[in-house]
């Protein structure tokens, strides 16, 4: 099988010391090409790069402690972004700073174009699998947002809905 360096295109030679697995994982002809490949975007120590690397780990590394919540559920990183930080950075946009996190609009879909967005911690926390969604004033919003609009404490509304089985309109009355 003929393999070429991903950076310079030179033909790769299999070293006698390399096992089959090492040979299959070899992507560059030298350390210089490998370093050059990593230095293309020059953003390795930026927050955006760290976010991208963390997403890759929790979605594709079965040994990662959060893999069961992401990769095991079928949440993956878009194939075009998986090995190309530059494409990820171009599609996601610049990091707006500390109060924002990268979240997914639909939690059942992976990290892919059109499903990722910069959002505040509050927005990100309210967009989880166990969020109770309700239809309120013709909009689909979280129960906590509906409680904020009506002034009813969240726990009271949750008990009325979940334990007592009240309809939403009655549960959100003060």
Phi, psi and omega in degrees: 000128180270129179232145181238153178296134181289339183267308186252345177089003179293151178291130179273138177251142179276124179280142182302332180283341183287133173283171179300319180295318178297319181294319181292333181270353182290127182240340185232153181281337181206170176295329180296316179294322179296314179295321180296320179297319180288333185271000183303312184275340177058032182233024186302328183257017178273163179296322180297319179295319179296322177298313180299315181296321179294320178298315179302316182295308185287340179267334188233358180250105182299341180273352180288141185293341178258004182303323182297333179272346184238280184302319180293334177274356181095008177281120182231167175267133180313133185304322180291342179261341189301318181247011184225093180298325180301317179294319178300310182298321180293320182284321183282327181095173182293153178290119182284354177117182189303319184290353184251148177232159177271121181232174179250137179294314178247114184290348178271352177257161181277189176279103183213162181304137180089346181248353179253148181203156174275129182216160179287166179301319180299314179296319182294317180293326181282351180251065180241174181296328184265013176291134178271112181265140180226159175263111185227123182053040178076009180238150174267109181227166179286155180300322181295325177293319178297322178294320178297323181290325183265344180085009178273134177301139184303312183300320179297314180295320180296316179297317180298319181283309190277315183272317184270343177074025180290153174291158185301315182301319181285323181293332182265010175277139180295000000 
